[in-house]
């Protein structure tokens, strides 16, 4: 099994196309054609993660935070700490792959796992992405509809929420007249033809549009398939920011703060009082998501948990929502569990002997002082 096979599988779950446009995701260092020995997953990469990866014979490290985010000005191996790590990676033939905001914005990703860790039910995105889908309409002879629709579905078209192979099909009449150098599948050149066709309509994510069109063309019987592509303004129910759900049993503020503290194993919480005596509906967003406070309020959430909250954001939220800063690391590290579970499942299905390890230390640079 090659590294690029693992990446391809991973990006079926957390596609690069949903990431923030300025994010640096994907393969950071290494050769995607190398065979995988073992895999290490960690929130971020440092020398301790590297040491553990070497000890576990891992030549692929998957992180959430990109190892290379800002441009590297030089690779002076003598005095540049990041360059020294890159030198060691090259020497040990270890590759690093990072999934950052694409993992934030995917179902089952950072925020969904945070919501699950808090015991929330009926979890949905707090804010769905929008304007990143297209409607592909293609006209197909009746006898070829299964072959063409099947190719589109296999390439990733027609996915709506938990449903796949979604399409609309209606019978229409198509007309054409091929020139003297044409090679029509149906009818004759230089002859006006009327053919019974199926108008096939399929929802397509923007980052898969070109590959789906290629798949459609590869099996379509016509020399020149007729198709249309329409940009949509729809909200994408499969991808978004943050998550919102409900507690099975309402809690008062003190109980909920204690529950959050214990569930996330946080060293401390910063918070401001909201306007509800009981906490039932809870919004979350792993990492830095203060900009979603008003979305949480508009969604009737009693509490919103995120990290890196500024003083004035707390001030604005006071008496409007129980706003909790539980820490950047503490709200994101739990996503390592579904990453490992999914990779374990993939490797088992592919019948490989590769093992997946979760880094068993902490890469959190923030410490709390208690006198």
KEKE-3310 file (N, C-alpha, C; in steps of 0.2 Angstrom, whole numbers, plus 5000, padded with zeros to 4 digits):
npx = (5004:5003:5008:5001:4989:4983:4981:4972:4961:4959:4955:4943:4935:4938:4939:4950:4945:4936:4942:4949:4954:4967:4974:4987:4987:4988:5001:5016:5029:5039:5038:5025:5024:5030:5030:5019:5024:5021:5008:5008:4997:4994:4991:4999:5015:5031:5048:5046:5035:5041:5051:5044:5037:5048:5052:5041:5041:5035:5032:5024:5016:5002:4995:4984:4986:4995:5012:5020:5016:5018:5029:5045:5060:5073:5083:5093:5102:5109:5105:5091:5077:5065:5070:5079:5071:5065:5077:5079:5068:5069:5081:5076:5067:5053:5036:5025:5009:4995:4980:4970:4959:4951:4948:4942:4930:4922:4910:4909:4922:4933:4924:4912:4917:4921:4908:4902:4911:4906:4894:4883:4868:4859:4867:4872:4879:4884:4885:4882:4892:4891:4887:4896:4893:4887:4875:4874:4869:4865:4862:4856:4855:4842:4845:4857:4858:4860:4874:4880:4875:4880:4894:4895:4891:4900:4911:4909:4898:4881:4878:4869:4868:4866:4863:4867:4870:4860:4848:4839:4828:4822:4811:4815:4815:4828:4837:4848:4860:4872:4888:4897:4909:4906:4903:4891:4883:4870:4859:4862:4875:4874:4860:4845:4841:4829:4829:4825:4828:4836:4835:4847:4850:4861:4868:4883:4899:4910:4924:4925:4920:4926:4932:4921:4914:4923:4923:4910:4910:4918:4911:4900:4889:4889:4897:4899:4894:4879:4878:4875:4881:4877:4879:4876:4867:4865:4865:4878:4874:4883:4895:4903:4905:4909:4897:4881:4871:4861:4860:4856:4850:4845:4857:4862:4871:4883:4884:4886:4898:4907:4905:4910:4923:4927:4925:4932:4945:4951:4963:4958:4945:4939:4925:4910:4894:4878:4861:4853:4845:4846:4855:4854:4853:4868:4881:4897:4914:4929:4945:4949:4936:4928:4921:4909:4900:4889:4881:4879:4871:4860:4855:4849:4856:4861:4873:4890:4905:4922:4938:4952:4947:4944:4945:4935:4925:4920:4914:4904:4896:4891:4878:4870:4874:4881:4897:4911:4928:4938:4951:4963:4970:4963:4950:4952:4960:4953:4949:4958:4955:4943:4951:4961:4952:4946:4956:4961:4950:4951:4963:4962:4951:4958:4967:4980:4995:4999:5000:4992:4996:4992:4998:5005:5008:5008:5006:5003:5007:5003:5003:4996:4997:4996:4995)
npy = (4994:5011:5027:5037:5031:5030:5044:5047:5039:5046:5059:5057:5057:5069:5081:5091:5101:5108:5116:5131:5143:5149:5140:5128:5113:5095:5084:5087:5085:5073:5057:5053:5040:5031:5015:5011:5009:5009:5020:5036:5046:5063:5078:5089:5091:5088:5087:5076:5069:5064:5056:5046:5041:5036:5026:5017:5013:5020:5027:5037:5051:5058:5074:5086:5100:5110:5106:5114:5130:5144:5152:5144:5152:5147:5132:5130:5118:5119:5129:5131:5127:5120:5117:5107:5097:5094:5089:5078:5070:5068:5060:5049:5045:5048:5053:5067:5071:5083:5088:5101:5114:5107:5096:5102:5106:5095:5082:5073:5077:5088:5097:5089:5078:5084:5088:5075:5071:5078:5073:5076:5075:5072:5079:5092:5103:5119:5130:5129:5126:5135:5138:5130:5119:5111:5108:5095:5092:5080:5073:5058:5043:5032:5018:5018:5024:5018:5015:5027:5035:5027:5028:5042:5042:5033:5041:5051:5059:5064:5064:5067:5072:5058:5050:5042:5040:5049:5056:5065:5059:5061:5058:5064:5072:5072:5081:5081:5084:5076:5081:5079:5073:5068:5055:5047:5039:5035:5034:5042:5051:5068:5068:5072:5069:5062:5058:5047:5052:5052:5064:5068:5073:5078:5081:5089:5091:5105:5103:5090:5091:5092:5079:5071:5075:5070:5056:5054:5057:5047:5036:5039:5037:5045:5055:5068:5073:5080:5092:5101:5113:5120:5133:5132:5140:5134:5128:5117:5102:5093:5098:5110:5123:5122:5114:5109:5103:5093:5091:5076:5077:5092:5104:5114:5129:5128:5114:5111:5117:5110:5097:5100:5103:5090:5081:5086:5085:5097:5109:5121:5132:5147:5158:5166:5172:5167:5168:5159:5148:5135:5123:5116:5115:5115:5123:5120:5123:5117:5123:5140:5149:5161:5170:5164:5165:5173:5166:5155:5160:5164:5152:5148:5142:5137:5137:5140:5132:5135:5141:5152:5164:5182:5196:5206:5199:5190:5200:5205:5194:5191:5188:5184:5172:5157:5157:5148:5146:5133:5130:5128:5116:5107:5107:5101:5090:5078:5073:5065:5052:5047:5048:5038:5027:5027:5025:5012:5004:5005:5000:4987:4982:4983:4973:4974:4974:4985:4996:5008:5021:5031:5046:5046:5056:5074:5088:5100:5117:5126:5130:5129:5138:5134:5140)
npz = (5000:4995:5000:4994:4992:5004:5007:4996:5001:5013:5009:5003:5013:5020:5010:5000:4993:5002:5010:5019:5008:5009:5016:5020:5015:5014:5007:5016:5017:5009:4999:4990:4983:4990:4999:5013:5029:5044:5052:5060:5070:5075:5083:5080:5073:5080:5087:5097:5093:5081:5086:5092:5081:5074:5083:5082:5070:5059:5044:5039:5044:5050:5053:5061:5062:5050:5046:5039:5037:5036:5024:5021:5024:5023:5022:5032:5040:5052:5061:5060:5068:5062:5049:5053:5058:5046:5039:5046:5044:5030:5030:5037:5029:5030:5028:5029:5031:5031:5037:5038:5039:5030:5038:5048:5043:5039:5040:5054:5058:5066:5074:5075:5082:5094:5098:5100:5110:5121:5123:5115:5106:5090:5081:5070:5057:5062:5054:5037:5023:5007:4990:4983:4975:4960:4948:4937:4921:4909:4894:4888:4878:4880:4882:4887:4900:4912:4912:4910:4921:4931:4930:4933:4947:4953:4952:4961:4961:4964:4978:4993:5008:5019:5008:4993:4975:4970:4959:4946:4933:4918:4903:4887:4871:4860:4847:4832:4819:4811:4804:4788:4792:4804:4816:4820:4834:4834:4821:4805:4797:4791:4792:4798:4815:4827:4844:4857:4873:4890:4902:4913:4929:4941:4957:4961:4969:4969:4968:4963:4950:4937:4936:4937:4925:4916:4918:4915:4901:4896:4895:4889:4875:4864:4851:4853:4868:4875:4887:4902:4914:4930:4941:4959:4973:4984:5001:5007:5013:5017:5022:5032:5045:5063:5075:5081:5094:5105:5123:5132:5144:5152:5160:5174:5174:5182:5183:5169:5166:5174:5168:5155:5158:5163:5153:5142:5147:5152:5158:5163:5162:5153:5154:5150:5158:5152:5146:5150:5162:5161:5152:5137:5123:5113:5105:5096:5092:5086:5090:5084:5084:5086:5078:5075:5086:5085:5076:5084:5094:5086:5082:5093:5103:5120:5125:5120:5114:5111:5106:5110:5113:5112:5124:5122:5114:5124:5131:5123:5122:5134:5145:5134:5129:5136:5135:5132:5133:5130:5127:5114:5110:5118:5112:5100:5099:5101:5088:5083:5087:5078:5066:5067:5069:5056:5047:5052:5049:5035:5031:5036:5028:5016:5018:5023:5033:5040:5054:5064:5074:5088:5093:5109:5118:5123:5113:5117:5119:5129:5146:5163:5177:5194:5210)
capx = (5000:5007:5006:4995:4982:4980:4979:4966:4955:4957:4952:4936:4931:4940:4942:4954:4941:4932:4947:4950:4958:4974:4977:4992:4985:4991:5008:5020:5036:5040:5036:5018:5024:5033:5025:5018:5026:5016:5006:5007:4993:4995:4988:5004:5022:5037:5053:5044:5031:5046:5055:5039:5036:5054:5052:5035:5043:5030:5035:5019:5014:4996:4993:4979:4989:5000:5019:5023:5010:5021:5034:5051:5065:5079:5084:5099:5101:5113:5102:5084:5073:5060:5074:5082:5066:5065:5083:5078:5062:5072:5085:5072:5062:5046:5032:5020:5003:4991:4973:4968:4952:4946:4945:4937:4923:4919:4906:4913:4928:4935:4919:4908:4920:4920:4901:4901:4914:4902:4888:4878:4864:4856:4872:4872:4883:4882:4885:4884:4896:4887:4890:4902:4890:4885:4870:4876:4863:4867:4857:4859:4851:4838:4848:4864:4857:4863:4881:4882:4874:4884:4900:4895:4890:4907:4916:4907:4892:4874:4878:4866:4868:4868:4861:4871:4867:4854:4848:4833:4828:4815:4812:4815:4817:4834:4838:4854:4861:4879:4891:4899:4914:4904:4903:4885:4882:4863:4857:4867:4878:4870:4853:4842:4838:4826:4831:4822:4834:4835:4838:4850:4852:4865:4872:4891:4903:4914:4931:4924:4916:4930:4933:4915:4913:4928:4920:4903:4912:4922:4906:4894:4890:4889:4904:4899:4888:4876:4877:4875:4883:4874:4882:4871:4868:4862:4869:4880:4873:4888:4901:4901:4909:4906:4892:4877:4867:4857:4861:4851:4847:4848:4861:4863:4878:4889:4885:4888:4905:4910:4904:4914:4930:4929:4924:4938:4951:4954:4966:4955:4940:4937:4918:4905:4888:4873:4855:4848:4847:4847:4859:4851:4856:4875:4885:4904:4918:4935:4950:4948:4930:4925:4917:4903:4896:4882:4878:4877:4865:4854:4853:4846:4860:4862:4881:4895:4912:4927:4945:4956:4942:4946:4941:4929:4920:4917:4910:4898:4892:4889:4870:4867:4875:4886:4902:4917:4935:4940:4957:4963:4972:4958:4944:4954:4964:4949:4948:4963:4951:4940:4956:4964:4947:4944:4962:4961:4945:4953:4969:4959:4948:4963:4971:4987:4998:5001:4997:4991:4997:4990:5004:5003:5010:5004:5009:5000:5012:5000:5003:4993:5000:4991:4999)
capy = (5000:5017:5033:5041:5027:5032:5050:5047:5037:5051:5064:5055:5059:5077:5083:5097:5107:5112:5119:5138:5144:5150:5134:5124:5106:5090:5082:5093:5082:5066:5054:5049:5034:5026:5010:5013:5004:5011:5027:5039:5052:5068:5085:5093:5088:5091:5082:5071:5065:5061:5051:5041:5038:5031:5020:5013:5011:5024:5032:5042:5055:5062:5079:5091:5107:5109:5107:5120:5134:5150:5150:5143:5156:5144:5126:5129:5113:5120:5133:5132:5121:5117:5114:5101:5092:5091:5085:5071:5067:5065:5055:5043:5043:5049:5058:5071:5074:5087:5089:5106:5116:5102:5091:5106:5107:5089:5078:5068:5080:5091:5099:5084:5074:5088:5088:5069:5070:5082:5069:5079:5071:5076:5084:5095:5109:5125:5134:5125:5129:5136:5140:5125:5114:5112:5104:5093:5090:5077:5070:5051:5038:5027:5011:5019:5028:5015:5015:5034:5037:5023:5031:5048:5040:5031:5047:5055:5063:5062:5063:5072:5070:5051:5047:5042:5039:5053:5059:5065:5057:5062:5057:5070:5071:5076:5081:5083:5082:5076:5084:5074:5070:5066:5048:5047:5032:5033:5038:5043:5058:5072:5066:5075:5063:5063:5052:5047:5052:5053:5070:5065:5078:5075:5086:5088:5096:5109:5100:5084:5093:5090:5072:5068:5076:5066:5050:5054:5057:5041:5030:5041:5034:5051:5058:5075:5073:5087:5093:5108:5114:5126:5134:5133:5144:5129:5126:5110:5099:5088:5101:5116:5125:5121:5109:5110:5097:5094:5086:5071:5080:5099:5105:5121:5132:5125:5107:5110:5119:5104:5092:5101:5102:5083:5078:5088:5085:5104:5111:5126:5135:5154:5158:5172:5170:5168:5171:5153:5145:5128:5122:5110:5116:5117:5124:5120:5123:5116:5128:5147:5151:5166:5173:5160:5167:5176:5160:5150:5164:5164:5145:5147:5138:5140:5138:5139:5131:5136:5142:5158:5170:5188:5199:5210:5194:5188:5205:5205:5188:5191:5188:5182:5165:5154:5157:5145:5145:5127:5128:5126:5109:5103:5106:5098:5084:5072:5071:5059:5045:5045:5047:5032:5022:5026:5022:5005:5001:5005:4995:4980:4981:4982:4967:4976:4973:4991:4998:5015:5023:5038:5049:5045:5062:5080:5093:5107:5121:5130:5127:5133:5139:5134:5141)
capz = (5000:4995:5004:4990:4992:5011:5006:4992:5005:5018:5006:5002:5019:5021:5003:5000:4991:5006:5015:5018:5002:5010:5020:5017:5017:5010:5008:5018:5016:5008:4993:4990:4980:4995:5003:5020:5035:5049:5052:5067:5069:5080:5082:5076:5072:5083:5088:5101:5088:5076:5090:5093:5075:5072:5087:5080:5063:5055:5039:5037:5050:5048:5058:5059:5060:5045:5048:5035:5036:5033:5019:5025:5020:5021:5025:5036:5045:5058:5066:5059:5071:5057:5044:5056:5057:5039:5037:5050:5040:5024:5032:5040:5024:5033:5025:5033:5028:5036:5035:5043:5039:5027:5043:5052:5039:5036:5044:5058:5059:5072:5078:5076:5087:5100:5100:5103:5117:5126:5123:5112:5101:5084:5079:5064:5056:5065:5048:5032:5017:5002:4984:4981:4972:4954:4945:4931:4917:4903:4890:4887:4875:4885:4883:4890:4906:4918:4911:4911:4928:4936:4930:4937:4954:4955:4952:4967:4960:4967:4986:4997:5015:5020:5002:4987:4969:4969:4953:4943:4927:4914:4896:4883:4864:4858:4840:4830:4812:4810:4797:4784:4795:4810:4817:4825:4837:4832:4815:4800:4796:4786:4792:4805:4819:4833:4848:4864:4878:4897:4905:4919:4933:4947:4961:4960:4973:4964:4968:4959:4944:4931:4936:4935:4918:4912:4919:4910:4894:4895:4894:4885:4868:4859:4850:4857:4873:4876:4894:4905:4921:4933:4948:4964:4979:4989:5007:5006:5019:5019:5024:5036:5051:5069:5075:5086:5096:5112:5129:5133:5150:5153:5166:5175:5172:5185:5181:5162:5166:5176:5163:5149:5160:5164:5146:5138:5151:5151:5164:5165:5157:5153:5152:5153:5159:5147:5148:5151:5168:5160:5146:5133:5116:5114:5099:5097:5086:5088:5088:5084:5080:5089:5073:5075:5092:5083:5073:5089:5097:5081:5082:5099:5108:5127:5126:5114:5116:5106:5109:5108:5113:5115:5129:5120:5112:5130:5134:5119:5123:5141:5146:5128:5128:5140:5130:5135:5130:5133:5124:5107:5110:5121:5108:5093:5100:5100:5081:5082:5087:5071:5061:5068:5067:5049:5044:5054:5045:5028:5031:5037:5021:5010:5020:5024:5039:5042:5060:5065:5081:5090:5098:5116:5123:5122:5110:5119:5122:5134:5153:5168:5184:5200:5216)
cpx = (5004:5004:5000:4989:4979:4978:4973:4960:4954:4954:4945:4932:4932:4943:4945:4950:4937:4936:4947:4955:4965:4977:4982:4991:4988:4997:5013:5027:5035:5038:5030:5018:5027:5028:5025:5020:5021:5014:5005:5002:4994:4992:4992:5011:5027:5042:5051:5040:5036:5049:5050:5038:5042:5053:5046:5036:5037:5034:5030:5016:5008:4995:4987:4982:4995:5007:5022:5017:5013:5027:5041:5057:5071:5079:5091:5099:5105:5109:5094:5080:5069:5065:5078:5078:5065:5071:5082:5073:5065:5077:5082:5067:5055:5043:5027:5015:4998:4985:4970:4961:4948:4944:4941:4930:4920:4915:4910:4920:4929:4929:4914:4910:4920:4913:4900:4905:4910:4895:4882:4874:4861:4861:4872:4877:4880:4880:4887:4888:4890:4891:4896:4899:4888:4879:4872:4870:4866:4862:4859:4853:4848:4842:4855:4864:4860:4871:4883:4881:4878:4891:4901:4895:4897:4912:4914:4901:4885:4874:4875:4865:4870:4865:4866:4867:4860:4854:4840:4833:4822:4816:4811:4816:4823:4835:4845:4855:4869:4882:4894:4905:4913:4904:4897:4884:4875:4862:4863:4869:4874:4863:4850:4839:4834:4826:4828:4828:4831:4839:4840:4852:4855:4868:4879:4894:4908:4921:4931:4921:4920:4931:4927:4913:4917:4925:4914:4905:4915:4917:4900:4895:4891:4896:4904:4893:4886:4875:4878:4877:4880:4877:4876:4873:4866:4867:4871:4879:4878:4895:4899:4906:4905:4900:4887:4872:4864:4860:4855:4847:4850:4852:4861:4870:4884:4890:4888:4896:4909:4910:4909:4921:4932:4929:4930:4945:4955:4957:4962:4950:4939:4930:4915:4898:4883:4867:4850:4850:4848:4850:4857:4854:4863:4878:4893:4907:4925:4940:4947:4942:4925:4920:4910:4898:4889:4878:4875:4871:4859:4851:4850:4850:4861:4869:4884:4902:4916:4933:4947:4951:4945:4942:4934:4923:4917:4912:4904:4894:4889:4881:4867:4868:4881:4892:4908:4923:4938:4948:4958:4965:4966:4952:4946:4957:4960:4948:4953:4960:4948:4945:4959:4958:4946:4950:4963:4956:4948:4959:4966:4955:4952:4968:4978:4989:5000:4997:4997:4991:4995:4995:5001:5005:5006:5009:5007:5006:5009:5000:4999:4996:4995:4995:4996)
cpy = (5006:5022:5037:5037:5029:5039:5051:5045:5043:5057:5063:5057:5067:5079:5090:5103:5110:5116:5127:5139:5145:5145:5130:5116:5101:5087:5087:5091:5075:5064:5050:5042:5029:5021:5012:5007:5004:5018:5030:5045:5056:5074:5089:5089:5092:5085:5076:5066:5061:5055:5045:5037:5033:5025:5015:5011:5014:5028:5036:5045:5059:5067:5083:5098:5106:5110:5113:5124:5141:5148:5150:5147:5152:5137:5125:5124:5114:5124:5134:5126:5117:5113:5107:5096:5089:5087:5078:5067:5064:5059:5048:5041:5043:5054:5061:5073:5077:5089:5094:5108:5111:5097:5095:5106:5101:5086:5073:5070:5083:5093:5094:5079:5078:5088:5081:5068:5073:5078:5072:5074:5075:5081:5086:5101:5115:5130:5130:5129:5130:5138:5136:5119:5116:5107:5102:5090:5087:5073:5063:5047:5033:5021:5012:5023:5025:5015:5022:5036:5033:5026:5038:5047:5037:5036:5052:5060:5060:5060:5068:5069:5062:5047:5047:5040:5042:5056:5060:5063:5058:5061:5063:5068:5075:5076:5083:5081:5082:5078:5078:5070:5068:5058:5046:5040:5030:5037:5038:5050:5061:5071:5069:5069:5066:5057:5053:5047:5053:5060:5068:5071:5076:5081:5084:5093:5099:5105:5093:5085:5090:5083:5068:5069:5071:5059:5049:5053:5050:5035:5032:5039:5039:5053:5065:5075:5080:5087:5100:5108:5120:5127:5135:5137:5140:5129:5119:5107:5094:5091:5108:5118:5124:5115:5111:5104:5098:5089:5082:5074:5087:5099:5112:5123:5129:5118:5106:5112:5113:5098:5093:5100:5095:5080:5079:5087:5091:5106:5117:5129:5143:5154:5165:5169:5171:5170:5165:5150:5137:5127:5115:5110:5119:5118:5123:5121:5122:5121:5135:5149:5156:5170:5170:5161:5169:5170:5156:5154:5163:5157:5143:5142:5142:5141:5137:5138:5131:5137:5149:5164:5176:5191:5202:5205:5191:5194:5206:5200:5188:5192:5187:5175:5163:5153:5154:5144:5139:5125:5126:5118:5105:5102:5103:5091:5077:5069:5066:5052:5043:5044:5040:5026:5021:5023:5014:5001:5000:5000:4988:4978:4979:4976:4968:4975:4979:4993:5005:5016:5030:5041:5049:5051:5068:5085:5100:5111:5126:5126:5131:5132:5139:5134:5137)
cpz = (5000:4999:5000:4990:4999:5010:5002:4997:5010:5015:5003:5007:5020:5015:5004:4998:4995:5011:5014:5012:5003:5015:5016:5019:5012:5012:5010:5016:5014:5001:4993:4987:4985:4998:5010:5024:5040:5049:5059:5065:5076:5078:5078:5076:5076:5084:5092:5097:5083:5080:5090:5087:5073:5076:5085:5073:5058:5050:5036:5044:5047:5054:5056:5058:5055:5048:5045:5033:5032:5029:5023:5021:5019:5024:5028:5041:5051:5063:5065:5062:5066:5052:5047:5056:5050:5037:5040:5046:5034:5025:5034:5034:5026:5030:5030:5029:5033:5033:5040:5042:5035:5032:5048:5049:5037:5042:5048:5059:5066:5077:5080:5082:5094:5103:5103:5109:5122:5127:5120:5107:5096:5082:5071:5063:5059:5059:5042:5026:5012:4996:4981:4978:4965:4952:4938:4927:4911:4900:4887:4884:4881:4887:4886:4897:4912:4918:4913:4918:4933:4936:4934:4945:4957:4956:4958:4966:4963:4974:4989:5004:5016:5014:4997:4981:4968:4962:4951:4936:4923:4906:4892:4875:4862:4850:4838:4823:4812:4804:4794:4787:4802:4810:4822:4828:4835:4826:4810:4799:4790:4786:4799:4809:4825:4838:4855:4869:4885:4899:4912:4923:4940:4950:4962:4965:4968:4963:4964:4952:4938:4930:4934:4928:4914:4912:4915:4903:4892:4893:4890:4877:4862:4858:4853:4862:4874:4884:4896:4912:4924:4940:4953:4969:4985:4995:5006:5013:5022:5022:5027:5042:5058:5069:5081:5087:5102:5117:5130:5139:5151:5160:5167:5173:5175:5183:5174:5162:5169:5171:5157:5152:5161:5157:5142:5141:5151:5158:5167:5160:5158:5151:5154:5153:5153:5149:5150:5158:5167:5153:5143:5126:5116:5107:5101:5091:5088:5085:5088:5080:5083:5085:5072:5081:5090:5080:5078:5093:5092:5081:5088:5104:5114:5128:5120:5116:5110:5110:5107:5108:5116:5120:5127:5117:5118:5132:5130:5120:5130:5141:5139:5127:5133:5135:5134:5131:5133:5131:5117:5106:5112:5117:5101:5094:5099:5093:5079:5082:5081:5066:5061:5066:5060:5045:5046:5050:5037:5027:5032:5030:5016:5012:5020:5031:5043:5049:5060:5072:5082:5095:5105:5121:5121:5118:5112:5122:5128:5141:5157:5174:5189:5206:5222)
residu = (UNK:UNK:UNK:UNK:UNK:UNK:UNK:UNK:UNK:UNK:UNK:UNK:UNK:UNK:UNK:UNK:UNK:UNK:UNK:UNK:UNK:UNK:UNK:UNK:UNK:UNK:UNK:UNK:UNK:UNK:UNK:UNK:UNK:UNK:UNK:UNK:UNK:UNK:UNK:UNK:UNK:UNK:UNK:UNK:UNK:UNK:UNK:UNK:UNK:UNK:UNK:UNK:UNK:UNK:UNK:UNK:UNK:UNK:UNK:UNK:UNK:UNK:UNK:UNK:UNK:UNK:UNK:UNK:UNK:UNK:UNK:UNK:UNK:UNK:UNK:UNK:UNK:UNK:UNK:UNK:UNK:UNK:UNK:UNK:UNK:UNK:UNK:UNK:UNK:UNK:UNK:UNK:UNK:UNK:UNK:UNK:UNK:UNK:UNK:UNK:UNK:UNK:UNK:UNK:UNK:UNK:UNK:UNK:UNK:UNK:UNK:UNK:UNK:UNK:UNK:UNK:UNK:UNK:UNK:UNK:UNK:UNK:UNK:UNK:UNK:UNK:UNK:UNK:UNK:UNK:UNK:UNK:UNK:UNK:UNK:UNK:UNK:UNK:UNK:UNK:UNK:UNK:UNK:UNK:UNK:UNK:UNK:UNK:UNK:UNK:UNK:UNK:UNK:UNK:UNK:UNK:UNK:UNK:UNK:UNK:UNK:UNK:UNK:UNK:UNK:UNK:UNK:UNK:UNK:UNK:UNK:UNK:UNK:UNK:UNK:UNK:UNK:UNK:UNK:UNK:UNK:UNK:UNK:UNK:UNK:UNK:UNK:UNK:UNK:UNK:UNK:UNK:UNK:UNK:UNK:UNK:UNK:UNK:UNK:UNK:UNK:UNK:UNK:UNK:UNK:UNK:UNK:UNK:UNK:UNK:UNK:UNK:UNK:UNK:UNK:UNK:UNK:UNK:UNK:UNK:UNK:UNK:UNK:UNK:UNK:UNK:UNK:UNK:UNK:UNK:UNK:UNK:UNK:UNK:UNK:UNK:UNK:UNK:UNK:UNK:UNK:UNK:UNK:UNK:UNK:UNK:UNK:UNK:UNK:UNK:UNK:UNK:UNK:UNK:UNK:UNK:UNK:UNK:UNK:UNK:UNK:UNK:UNK:UNK:UNK:UNK:UNK:UNK:UNK:UNK:UNK:UNK:UNK:UNK:UNK:UNK:UNK:UNK:UNK:UNK:UNK:UNK:UNK:UNK:UNK:UNK:UNK:UNK:UNK:UNK:UNK:UNK:UNK:UNK:UNK:UNK:UNK:UNK:UNK:UNK:UNK:UNK:UNK:UNK:UNK:UNK:UNK:UNK:UNK:UNK:UNK:UNK:UNK:UNK:UNK:UNK:UNK:UNK:UNK:UNK:UNK:UNK:UNK:UNK:UNK:UNK:UNK:UNK:UNK:UNK:UNK:UNK:UNK:UNK:UNK:UNK:UNK:UNK:UNK:UNK:UNK:UNK:UNK:UNK:UNK:UNK:UNK:UNK:UNK:UNK:UNK:UNK:UNK:UNK:UNK:UNK:UNK:UNK:UNK:UNK:UNK:UNK:UNK:UNK:UNK:UNK:UNK:UNK:UNK:UNK:UNK)
# end
